[in-house]
Amino acid sequence: MTATSAPARSAPVTSRPGLSTARLLRLELRHNAMLWMMPVAVALFWVTAGRKIMATPPLWSLRAANMRLSAVLAFASPVAGAAAWMGLRESRRRTIDLVNITARPRPARLFATWAATTCWALVAYLACVGVVYGVTAQQATWGGPLWWPAVAAGAALPALTALGFAAGTLVPSRFTAPLVALAAFFVLALSTQLINGSQSYWQVSPIVAWPWELGPDPGVGTFYAYLPDLPIAQVMFLAGLTVAVLGALALPTGAGARSVRRSAVAVTAAGLLAAGTAVALAGTGRLNAHGMIAIPALHDAASDRPLRYTPVCGHTAIPVCLNPAYASYLPATEAALTPVLGQIAGLPGAPARISQAAATYRQEPGNSVGIGLTGPATSGSPPVFRMILPAQLPGPATTASEQASQVRSTIGPSIVASVTGDGPGASRAQHAVTTALLMDARVVPRHLLAPGTPVARNSAPGSALAGGRYVAPPPGSPVFAAAKRFAALPASVRRAWLTRHLAALRAGHIRLGQLP
Amino acid sequence: MNVEITGLTRRFGRTMAVAGVDLRAGPGVFGLLGPNGAGKTSLLRIMATAIPPTSGRLRLLGRDPRSHTPRREIRRRLGYLPQNLGYSGGFTVAEFVEYFALLKEMPAARIPLAVAAAVDRVGLGDRSKARLRTLSGGMLRRVGIAQAIVNDPELLLLDEPTAGLDPEQRMTFRALLRDLGQHATIVVSTHLVEDVGAACAQVALMDQGKIIFHGTPGELTARGAGHDTGDAPLERGYSAVLAAARP
């Protein structure tokens, strides 16, 4: 210690707030628990979800929705826990007296610590988003990143850090941080349990990226633009919550001047108002026809227009055309449908093209959602058969061979039935011919069918199949016998008969006994 | 007068920690002596605006700390070293001092020089990049002093500043106190009467929340004449005043 190097005395001058705040933030960034929790959060995300997300088909909607859910859940505990730990710092380090007697208002000091914690959480989150979106950009065949799901999940982090930080500041206990970490996870995970239908206030939960009862839906945002209505309400809720919590931190007596406390009251009230409004808006949401939640007050009608795209088409007897986002499915789809298409190509009334179409969604009572095509499967001139790929429906991810098998067993019978006119009210002859063509295409095994076994399911309302499901005739039945007989004909004979009699068959004028 | 205290009391539940203190102090080093539990730390915390008094009148640097704006002005001109210095072990010496310079709202452009000067003045210039967790107790005490003086305070409140310092450091510290006391009011609470004798122009002795002696170290020494408790003259004065004040 020396008594000779004292700097020249000068009257204290108010600091430039911007530069001082930046320096304070720099210090807080250097000494922040979140810095150490970043690898934990990233590792949790990667171990619990990252690899699974990368294993899903490279569709932007699917990857974005899965990433959002997983990221919020993986980040919740480490982020909220670290924020609570930072909120506890002054009491833990016993520096409360020392920092409270400084000129900088307490809210400004706490805000700097919170901001640094949030910055690191966002850096870790953005790194995860960057990896998932970067890899998806390499793999996806069409489309671009969906930013709203990423923004909504990102907005959850400041809210989590604000809640954790406030808990640590207001309830200084050694148990605060672990309890906050646990509570953050369970509250988020359980927040969706009360969702019932598409008009639920609980949809405001940041982990809801899609109509909750549907699950991650690959088809959403592919044929129609991703609707930002629900994410906007969620961001509004999370921002409001963050502002309200931070405002509340400035409320305690002694936090600053009366004007500061008045501002804090106003900020808290504004935050609560925004959050409450967002919850109310989420409650007015409804499932729209394109599988997304539309909120009337936030809805932009321009978002309902279909996206323009140039389909990718194959070279089968009847071309199969898919949305370019599903281009990677084309070879498997073609391979699965080639036998069926070979049976019907060139026949009168056969479709000129098999084209992938958008699914239509309809909210049904409770948590049920109806998904299918609007209108007849075959329409237009020349006729085009519209299909929904299994890969564009919600459900567990499947392997390429499972996809091919589903295409063969669901879409194949629908295409044949659309040509023969099979379906509700169809004649036994129509059903026999459908079965015969499917037998020859190896879609229906000739000998192994148990009576009444449903081998195909068509999710397209208005298709030719009874009840939306193709049900093979029981072996031994007259229909089965006629189908087997018709399938055994040489292909050229069968084709010649169909060419001559298909119109009559479709009209229901051919009886079972008239089949060759 | 930088410190003007009239009839100041502070109660913690049933305990009267400060019981009607009157005190005035201008520039210079002011020693606050007293046994454990005498109320020195409570009085210092009140002067540091860490806690409000229960009653009485307090003016610091010519301002009333009860109102927000004057309190903020006082705090900009205040340095405080608490009895138990809390710190985050990951901070380096320079970062810790810089942190408090920022909290004291020093002009950002002046901070780097002020931090370096404060760290140098406590003899830690060569350890400015050392993390606090690696420092000894004496070094940490000096870091605490550095953060207290970084804003070149007009009112410096030091609670047991020499605890943990070795004799050489204590001598240097007294020199620093004398230097700072040329411009600022420094209130030093201590058990170590020799610190008071060496550095303080004025001294007050507290017991049971009250000031039972206020004068110069020489006057305190004089009170010890004929008293046999204590090794040094000032200690004997200290013991004599305490004995006289107690029934």
Interface residues (C-beta under 8 A of the other chain):
Chain A: M1 T2 A3 T4 S5 A6 P7 R9 S10 P12 V13 T14 S15 R16 L19 S20 R23 L24 L27 R30 H31 R89 E90 R93 R94 T95 I96 D97 L98 V99 N100 I101 T102 A103 R104 P105 R109 G256 A257 R258 V260
Chain B: R45 A48 T49 A50 H68 T69 R72 E73 R75 R76 R77 L78 Y80 P82 N84 L85 G86 Y87 S88 G90 F91 E95 E98 Y99 F100 L102 L103 K104 E105 M106 P107 A108 A109 I111 L113 A114 A117 D120 R121 V122 G123 R142 I145 Q147 N151 D152 Q169 T172 F173 A175 L176 R178 D179 L180 H183
